[in-house]
Amino acid sequence: MTKTSTVPAFQLSDSDPEAGLVLGADSMVLASNTAAMTLARTAGTQEVAGLLPINTQALINASLSQGRAIENVESSLPDISLLWTFIPDRASGQVLARGRNATDEIRKLNEATRSSRLYRLITENTTDLISRHAPDGRFIDATPASWRLLGYWPEELRGKPLEDVFRSSTMEGELEEARNRLRDEGYATMTLEILHRDGSKRWFEIASRAIRETYTGAVIEVVSVSRDITARVESEENNRRLADELAHTARLATLGELASSIAHEMNQPLATIVNFASASQRYLKQARENPECLERVEDGLQRITHHANRASEVIKRLRAFLRKGQKRTAPISINDAVTNVKRLCQWDADKNSVVIREQLADCKPVITADPVLLEQVLINLIRNAIDANIETHRNGNTPSQITVTTCVTSEREILIEVADQGPGLDDEGLRKMFTPFYTSKPQGLGLGLSMSRSIIEGFGGFLDARRGKDGGLVLVCRFPPLNANKNKTDSCRETDQNE
């Protein structure tokens, strides 16, 4: 290596915007330009040598020994980042160090590096599948979650159509609808039951966002996030099954409580049948002497048929009420539903000196619901009202009444109201009365009202309570207007709910 000369081998210009230093082989500063001194003052260093990287001596040695320039060596100060280039002159043993302020450049590079690291960390470890697609649905790229969720590695998916991967019987229609929404709105969601590569069935929830071309607005790419919701769907299905079991159990319990009323309703037609059958037998014996008796026999047989059919209807209603199976929605006249339930609860009401009074809408409004479940709700509400009246009139000799009202409000909502003459509830009781397992009855389970509210909400309605004007409690089943739930209110008189 040539011995270092004390005379600078490089000429520095004070008009050069980049910092320039001439360094000896021992890393001493032999000369500096104006830009270097200005930069030193800005950085708060006393000497220009403080601007250099901490390994300057090693860089000088390497540059001189190898006879080549060393570029983009970073030097970090508290508020400034510099990039240095070391240019050797082997003849003089000196090195020219040129430094430029790269604070913004290095900051952006560091941010990009951090963002890239974070993106890679998220995409490689997320449990959801993140994928890119061409406008026709073909895979461009996917995250490693594709192996666990679909059975394909990302490199296997590239170029594959969606139909080949998300195998589903409803895929074609769903995909066409999603493409239309991506084109029109830029966002689309799908819920699909698909086949995994191993043949197992899984449920996926897929959310997609369209990437558009800047000037034309055409969709050039689609980014999707797919989530396996199989466990959630199975849990919801299990919850529905348990709810159906609970509702069926509640109907069985209700049937036991209504046993006296049912026995009374069955006893009436059966007793009538026996009476008319006995009378018909007597008339038959007299028919030879008095042919007119045959007309009475014919009349008796018609009445027997009528009351037998009535008994059959009771059995049908009971079997339907106890039906265990899939929910069946159908148009229901709420007036008819109230009348049917009143018959079931009449014996219990009569036994406790409670009069069930009906105020039914003249227009006979119709809602779409499951008739059995609606009757179960009405039975719960009427029997709760009967119990409330009994609590207020404990001696059983003072007659009381409950009022069942059907009406249509000015907002075209359909209401069923059950008002009692019981003790009512305080504010805390009103807040808690629909909470599961909350009850004021010594032997109650606290499930009737909470289950009734769930059933009504399943029909798109709402069950609530308020205090009556003259005491007691009013339970209100509120169903949405015609355009919200296909409920029929045509020709109905608009009635305010507080009339």
C-alpha positions as MATLAB code, in Angstrom:
seq = 'MTKTSTVPAFQLSDSDPEAGLVLGADSMVLASNTAAMTLARTAGTQEVAGLLPINTQALINASLSQGRAIENVESSLPDISLLWTFIPDRASGQVLARGRNATDEIRKLNEATRSSRLYRLITENTTDLISRHAPDGRFIDATPASWRLLGYWPEELRGKPLEDVFRSSTMEGELEEARNRLRDEGYATMTLEILHRDGSKRWFEIASRAIRETYTGAVIEVVSVSRDITARVESEENNRRLADELAHTARLATLGELASSIAHEMNQPLATIVNFASASQRYLKQARENPECLERVEDGLQRITHHANRASEVIKRLRAFLRKGQKRTAPISINDAVTNVKRLCQWDADKNSVVIREQLADCKPVITADPVLLEQVLINLIRNAIDANIETHRNGNTPSQITVTTCVTSEREILIEVADQGPGLDDEGLRKMFTPFYTSKPQGLGLGLSMSRSIIEGFGGFLDARRGKDGGLVLVCRFPPLNANKNKTDSCRETDQNE';
ca = [
       0.000    0.000    0.000;
       1.345    3.446   -0.893;
       2.341    5.697    1.995;
      -0.265    8.385    2.778;
       0.572   11.885    1.578;
      -0.421   14.930    3.639;
      -1.320   16.790    0.472;
      -4.940   16.010   -0.572;
      -5.037   13.962   -3.731;
      -8.661   14.996   -4.429;
      -9.980   18.454   -5.232;
     -13.158   19.357   -3.301;
     -15.632   21.939   -4.556;
     -17.560   24.158   -2.181;
     -20.408   24.260   -4.709;
     -20.885   20.473   -4.453;
     -24.247   19.828   -2.618;
     -22.956   16.537   -1.210;
     -20.583   16.360    1.722;
     -16.996   15.583    0.645;
     -14.073   14.523    2.869;
     -10.535   13.555    1.913;
      -9.300   10.881    4.320;
      -5.841    9.575    4.932;
      -5.028    5.898    5.309;
      -5.224    6.399    9.090;
      -8.775    7.840    8.678;
      -7.653   11.384    9.497;
      -9.632   14.139    7.704;
      -7.239   15.957    5.340;
      -9.825   18.223    3.707;
     -13.579   18.914    3.685;
     -15.970   21.026    1.664;
     -18.629   23.528    2.729;
     -21.473   20.990    2.451;
     -19.694   18.685    4.923;
     -19.219   21.434    7.484;
     -22.846   22.601    7.116;
     -24.054   19.037    7.574;
     -21.908   18.680   10.705;
     -23.501   21.769   12.226;
     -26.978   20.503   11.341;
     -26.233   17.124   12.904;
     -24.811   18.748   16.037;
     -21.302   17.242   15.776;
     -18.214   19.275   16.624;
     -16.068   17.793   13.873;
     -16.870   16.600   10.360;
     -15.326   13.240   11.248;
     -18.393   12.649   13.442;
     -20.457   12.274   10.280;
     -18.592    9.136    9.181;
     -19.656    5.516    9.915;
     -18.148    3.923   13.009;
     -16.226    1.391   10.872;
     -14.586    4.028    8.674;
     -11.042    2.697    9.241;
     -12.007   -0.791    8.067;
     -13.741    0.691    5.020;
     -10.624    2.733    4.120;
      -8.389   -0.321    4.452;
     -10.714   -2.437    2.290;
     -11.069    0.262   -0.355;
      -7.300    0.848   -0.672;
      -6.304   -2.794   -0.579;
      -8.901   -3.856   -3.141;
      -8.631   -0.736   -5.316;
     -12.418   -0.289   -5.618;
     -15.103    2.087   -4.448;
     -17.414    1.027   -1.610;
     -20.918    2.476   -1.958;
     -24.042    3.084    0.154;
     -22.514    2.734    3.599;
     -25.036    4.018    6.137;
     -24.196    6.387    8.956;
     -26.966    7.087   11.457;
     -27.049   10.195   13.626;
     -29.887   11.219   15.975;
     -31.890   13.097   13.319;
     -30.024   12.398   10.088;
     -29.145    9.304    8.097;
     -26.288    9.494    5.551;
     -25.141    7.220    2.772;
     -21.375    7.296    2.073;
     -19.285    6.276   -0.916;
     -15.545    5.623   -0.369;
     -13.374    6.188   -3.511;
      -9.685    5.154   -3.148;
      -6.552    6.698   -4.686;
      -3.913    3.988   -4.237;
      -1.082    6.206   -5.478;
      -1.517    8.702   -2.626;
      -3.009    6.290   -0.138;
      -5.992    8.615    0.317;
      -9.735    8.042    0.097;
     -12.465   10.429   -0.997;
     -15.598   10.024    1.128;
     -18.795   11.461   -0.387;
     -21.926   11.509    1.757;
     -25.519   12.429    0.958;
     -28.468   13.062    3.208;
     -30.732    9.989    2.783;
     -32.927   10.471    5.854;
     -36.263   10.318    4.009;
     -35.121    7.527    1.708;
     -33.916    5.331    4.576;
     -37.034    6.081    6.647;
     -39.327    5.025    3.774;
     -37.210    1.937    3.164;
     -37.420    0.970    6.839;
     -41.199    1.510    6.836;
     -41.579   -0.573    3.695;
     -39.462   -3.319    5.254;
     -41.573   -3.291    8.417;
     -44.811   -3.319    6.386;
     -43.543   -6.171    4.245;
     -42.533   -8.137    7.341;
     -45.933   -7.474    8.967;
     -47.814   -8.429    5.773;
     -45.808  -11.643    5.477;
     -46.375  -12.422    9.156;
     -50.149  -11.932    8.787;
     -50.605  -13.748    5.492;
     -48.446  -16.706    6.449;
     -50.057  -17.216    9.847;
     -53.706  -16.213    9.396;
     -56.258  -19.007    9.715;
     -58.377  -17.438    6.930;
     -57.582  -17.914    3.264;
     -56.570  -14.680    1.514;
     -56.517  -15.050   -2.265;
     -56.193  -12.973   -5.434;
     -58.271  -13.742   -8.518;
     -58.546  -12.699  -12.133;
     -61.919  -11.182  -13.166;
     -63.061  -14.605  -14.416;
     -62.372  -16.115  -10.968;
     -59.100  -17.943  -11.683;
     -56.616  -17.989   -8.791;
     -53.623  -15.651   -9.114;
     -52.186  -16.326   -5.668;
     -53.212  -17.556   -2.217;
     -51.882  -17.745    1.326;
     -50.625  -21.009    2.914;
     -53.967  -21.428    4.727;
     -55.231  -22.886    1.433;
     -53.736  -26.266    2.355;
     -55.676  -26.576    5.610;
     -58.937  -25.111    4.305;
     -59.049  -26.525    0.762;
     -56.387  -29.236    0.535;
     -54.347  -27.327   -2.087;
     -50.965  -25.618   -1.727;
     -50.803  -22.027   -3.091;
     -48.696  -23.072   -6.102;
     -51.332  -25.705   -6.987;
     -54.103  -23.101   -7.005;
     -52.501  -20.672   -9.437;
     -54.506  -20.626  -12.662;
     -57.306  -22.879  -11.324;
     -60.948  -21.743  -11.848;
     -63.038  -21.212   -8.739;
     -65.479  -23.905   -9.875;
     -62.720  -26.537   -9.747;
     -61.779  -25.660   -6.167;
     -64.990  -24.499   -4.459;
     -67.037  -27.488   -5.562;
     -70.657  -26.788   -4.678;
     -74.067  -27.518   -6.176;
     -75.052  -23.831   -5.871;
     -71.669  -22.444   -6.969;
     -72.689  -21.347  -10.478;
     -75.601  -19.169   -9.411;
     -73.786  -17.744   -6.387;
     -70.693  -16.939   -8.453;
     -72.686  -15.140  -11.144;
     -74.474  -13.042   -8.521;
     -71.142  -12.232   -6.834;
     -69.598  -11.131  -10.148;
     -72.521   -8.797  -10.797;
     -72.229   -7.268   -7.328;
     -68.455   -6.853   -7.677;
     -68.999   -5.090  -10.990;
     -71.785   -2.822   -9.683;
     -70.891   -2.299   -6.014;
     -67.266   -3.419   -5.744;
     -68.003   -5.767   -2.831;
     -69.700   -9.149   -2.489;
     -70.168  -11.896    0.100;
     -71.095  -15.552   -0.322;
     -71.908  -18.400    2.055;
     -71.323  -21.793    0.457;
     -71.309  -25.446    1.413;
     -68.293  -26.817   -0.461;
     -66.362  -30.058   -0.814;
     -62.829  -30.196    0.576;
     -60.258  -31.953   -1.558;
     -60.503  -34.941    0.800;
     -64.260  -35.158    0.126;
     -65.498  -33.727    3.433;
     -68.225  -31.064    3.416;
     -67.451  -27.640    4.809;
     -69.183  -24.272    5.050;
     -67.309  -21.193    3.844;
     -68.027  -17.483    4.217;
     -66.289  -15.564    1.418;
     -65.920  -11.764    1.273;
     -64.519  -10.267   -1.951;
     -63.365   -6.783   -2.962;
     -62.896   -5.594   -6.566;
     -59.666   -3.863   -7.654;
     -60.429   -1.480  -10.543;
     -58.377    0.009  -13.358;
     -57.724    3.682  -12.603;
     -59.092    5.265  -15.775;
     -61.741    2.859  -17.097;
     -63.048    1.544  -13.756;
     -63.034   -2.023  -15.072;
     -62.467   -4.842  -12.565;
     -58.923   -6.105  -13.143;
     -58.499   -8.198   -9.995;
     -60.482   -9.524   -7.032;
     -59.148   -9.996   -3.502;
     -61.066  -12.496   -1.348;
     -60.990  -13.592    2.281;
     -62.495  -17.060    2.873;
     -63.337  -18.313    6.358;
     -64.291  -21.823    7.419;
     -67.552  -21.439    9.387;
     -68.392  -25.156    9.568;
     -68.208  -25.237   13.370;
     -70.452  -22.177   13.629;
     -73.062  -23.596   11.244;
     -73.091  -26.932   13.083;
     -73.411  -25.115   16.412;
     -76.344  -23.040   15.118;
     -78.014  -26.176   13.786;
     -77.513  -27.898   17.149;
     -78.951  -24.866   18.944;
     -81.996  -24.923   16.667;
     -82.459  -28.615   17.375;
     -82.199  -28.040   21.131;
     -84.658  -25.139   20.887;
     -87.133  -27.388   19.077;
     -86.690  -30.062   21.776;
     -87.258  -27.465   24.485;
     -90.358  -26.121   22.716;
     -91.736  -29.665   22.386;
     -91.068  -30.324   26.076;
     -92.862  -27.095   26.941;
     -95.864  -28.205   24.873;
     -95.946  -31.513   26.750;
     -95.848  -29.643   30.059;
     -98.610  -27.313   28.855;
    -100.720  -30.296   27.817;
    -100.397  -31.726   31.318;
    -101.482  -28.431   32.830;
    -104.450  -28.258   30.426;
    -105.516  -31.867   31.050;
    -108.698  -30.840   32.883;
    -109.738  -28.439   30.125;
    -109.045  -31.032   27.425;
    -110.953  -33.739   29.303;
    -113.910  -31.373   29.665;
    -113.854  -30.462   25.948;
    -113.705  -34.145   24.993;
    -116.350  -35.161   27.503;
    -119.001  -32.840   26.079;
    -119.171  -34.315   22.530;
    -118.724  -37.871   23.830;
    -121.575  -37.489   26.320;
    -123.772  -35.983   23.592;
    -122.912  -38.870   21.252;
    -123.912  -41.402   23.938;
    -127.216  -39.587   24.561;
    -128.159  -39.418   20.875;
    -127.091  -43.041   20.326;
    -129.293  -44.194   23.232;
    -132.218  -42.124   21.943;
    -131.752  -43.501   18.421;
    -131.863  -47.050   19.762;
    -135.155  -46.340   21.499;
    -136.627  -44.788   18.355;
    -135.542  -47.807   16.296;
    -137.411  -50.122   18.640;
    -140.535  -48.003   18.132;
    -140.068  -47.706   14.361;
    -142.323  -50.706   13.513;
    -145.291  -49.225   15.309;
    -144.428  -45.585   14.526;
    -142.555  -45.005   11.218;
    -142.092  -41.323   12.095;
    -139.463  -42.424   14.604;
    -137.110  -43.154   11.707;
    -136.889  -39.421   11.004;
    -135.758  -38.871   14.592;
    -133.203  -41.677   14.197;
    -131.857  -39.937   11.067;
    -131.629  -36.649   12.938;
    -129.882  -38.373   15.829;
    -127.315  -39.959   13.527;
    -126.578  -36.556   11.955;
    -125.982  -35.066   15.394;
    -123.797  -38.034   16.365;
    -121.719  -37.428   13.219;
    -121.461  -33.700   14.025;
    -120.233  -34.250   17.607;
    -117.925  -37.086   16.563;
    -116.333  -34.715   14.079;
    -116.042  -32.141   16.840;
    -114.227  -34.676   19.043;
    -112.024  -35.571   16.085;
    -111.107  -31.894   15.662;
    -110.053  -31.744   19.314;
    -107.786  -34.756   18.804;
    -106.359  -33.191   15.632;
    -105.628  -29.965   17.468;
    -103.890  -31.857   20.261;
    -101.825  -33.929   17.828;
    -100.858  -30.801   15.922;
     -99.988  -29.028   19.150;
     -97.755  -31.913   20.217;
     -96.242  -32.277   16.748;
     -92.499  -32.668   16.835;
     -90.743  -31.876   13.611;
     -89.734  -29.163   11.218;
     -91.378  -25.788   11.555;
     -94.103  -25.117    8.992;
     -95.070  -21.540    8.253;
     -98.411  -20.740    6.690;
    -100.911  -17.876    6.553;
    -102.834  -17.811    9.856;
    -105.946  -15.878   10.803;
    -105.064  -14.536   14.238;
    -108.741  -14.324   15.156;
    -109.114  -18.080   14.536;
    -105.916  -18.779   16.489;
    -107.236  -16.800   19.472;
    -110.593  -18.641   19.335;
    -108.900  -22.070   19.215;
    -106.646  -21.267   22.157;
    -109.569  -19.864   24.139;
    -111.301  -23.259   23.836;
    -108.253  -25.044   25.223;
    -107.986  -22.647   28.165;
    -111.744  -22.247   28.827;
    -112.099  -25.033   31.409;
    -109.144  -23.743   33.411;
    -110.619  -20.235   33.270;
    -114.123  -21.396   34.291;
    -112.723  -23.391   37.190;
    -111.108  -20.206   38.582;
    -114.028  -17.839   37.834;
    -112.114  -16.057   35.081;
    -113.959  -14.822   32.000;
    -111.959  -14.787   28.760;
    -113.268  -11.853   26.736;
    -112.445  -11.479   23.051;
    -112.177   -8.196   21.123;
    -111.326   -9.348   17.610;
    -110.586   -7.163   14.608;
    -113.457   -7.095   12.093;
    -111.109   -7.488    9.115;
    -109.608  -10.794   10.330;
    -105.906   -9.944    9.864;
    -103.585  -12.734    8.686;
     -99.913  -13.294    9.516;
     -97.366  -15.779    8.190;
     -96.161  -18.032   11.024;
     -96.102  -21.581   12.368;
     -99.670  -22.162   13.663;
     -98.621  -24.595   16.395;
     -95.930  -22.310   17.776;
     -98.250  -19.292   17.650;
    -100.900  -21.226   19.598;
     -98.217  -22.225   22.115;
     -97.374  -18.541   22.653;
    -101.037  -17.573   23.064;
    -101.628  -20.415   25.543;
     -98.629  -19.201   27.582;
     -99.934  -15.611   27.587;
    -103.528  -16.536   28.462;
    -102.524  -18.968   31.206;
    -100.149  -16.359   32.671;
    -103.065  -13.917   32.683;
    -105.302  -16.478   34.411;
    -102.625  -17.091   37.078;
    -102.274  -13.327   37.592;
    -106.038  -12.955   38.105;
    -106.064  -15.874   40.537;
    -103.301  -14.191   42.545;
    -105.397  -11.035   42.891;
    -108.720  -12.844   43.494;
    -107.485  -15.668   45.719;
    -110.862  -16.648   47.168;
    -111.966  -17.765   43.669;
    -115.491  -16.446   44.249;
    -114.941  -12.960   42.887;
    -115.232  -13.102   39.104;
    -112.463  -11.524   37.069;
    -111.703  -11.283   33.394;
    -108.880  -11.231   30.898;
    -109.233   -9.546   27.521;
    -107.671  -10.825   24.307;
    -107.589   -8.157   21.601;
    -106.557   -8.310   17.955;
    -106.144   -5.073   16.020;
    -104.204   -3.193   13.347;
    -102.456    0.076   14.248;
    -102.246    3.220   12.158;
     -98.755    2.052   11.120;
    -100.423   -1.155    9.811;
     -98.805   -3.299   12.495;
    -100.820   -6.324   13.614;
    -101.196   -6.656   17.392;
    -102.393   -9.388   19.724;
    -102.870   -8.104   23.267;
    -103.636  -10.126   26.385;
    -104.691   -7.928   29.354;
    -105.220   -9.304   32.869;
    -106.528   -7.913   36.164;
    -103.613   -9.193   38.204;
    -101.240   -7.374   40.571;
     -98.959   -6.173   37.739;
     -95.180   -5.778   37.997;
     -92.780   -3.102   39.184;
     -90.093   -1.599   36.935;
     -87.557   -4.308   37.795;
     -90.103   -7.042   37.112;
     -90.926   -5.546   33.706;
     -87.214   -5.498   32.829;
     -86.616   -9.088   33.887;
     -89.859  -10.857   32.987;
     -88.545  -12.110   29.606;
     -85.217  -13.232   31.059;
     -84.812  -17.049   30.984;
     -85.455  -18.728   34.373;
     -86.857  -15.535   35.916;
     -90.270  -16.161   37.485;
     -92.444  -14.843   40.293;
     -94.386  -18.121   40.571;
     -93.312  -20.537   43.346;
     -93.453  -23.538   41.002;
     -92.623  -21.773   37.719;
     -89.579  -22.514   35.571;
     -89.268  -19.030   34.065;
     -89.083  -20.345   30.498;
     -92.561  -19.648   29.109;
     -92.239  -15.925   28.404;
     -88.615  -16.045   27.249;
     -89.454  -18.879   24.855;
     -92.574  -17.045   23.683;
     -90.534  -13.937   22.869;
     -88.025  -16.047   20.893;
     -90.862  -17.659   18.920;
     -92.475  -14.307   18.072;
     -89.091  -12.852   17.052;
     -88.651  -15.881   14.803;
     -91.797  -14.744   12.988;
     -90.286  -11.281   12.515;
     -92.327   -9.768   15.352;
     -91.731   -8.731   18.956;
     -93.263   -9.583   22.343;
     -93.346   -6.902   25.004;
     -95.311   -5.910   28.121;
     -96.733   -2.761   29.640;
     -98.861   -1.861   32.623;
    -102.610   -1.740   32.039;
    -104.543    1.513   32.425;
    -106.588    0.070   35.305;
    -103.816   -2.100   36.766;
    -102.673   -5.527   35.767;
    -100.427   -6.269   32.851;
    -100.831   -6.178   29.066;
     -98.706   -8.547   26.988;
     -98.403   -7.427   23.370;
     -97.405   -9.528   20.337;
     -96.435   -7.044   17.653;
     -96.067   -8.131   14.017;
     -94.590   -5.920   11.283;
     -96.663   -4.351    8.498;
     -97.674   -6.114    5.312;
     -94.637   -5.117    3.241;
     -92.233   -6.344    5.956;
     -93.638   -9.784    6.726;
     -96.301  -10.606    4.094;
     -98.981  -10.046    6.726;
    -102.423   -9.237    5.353;
    -104.141   -6.161    6.706;
    -106.226   -5.220    3.685;
    -109.583   -3.659    4.528;
    -108.654   -3.502    8.194;
    -109.819   -0.622   10.287;
    -106.758    1.257   11.502;
    -106.883    1.061   15.262;
    -104.648    2.781   17.736;
    -103.085    0.292   20.110;
    -104.085    2.357   23.123;
    -107.799    2.512   22.247;
];
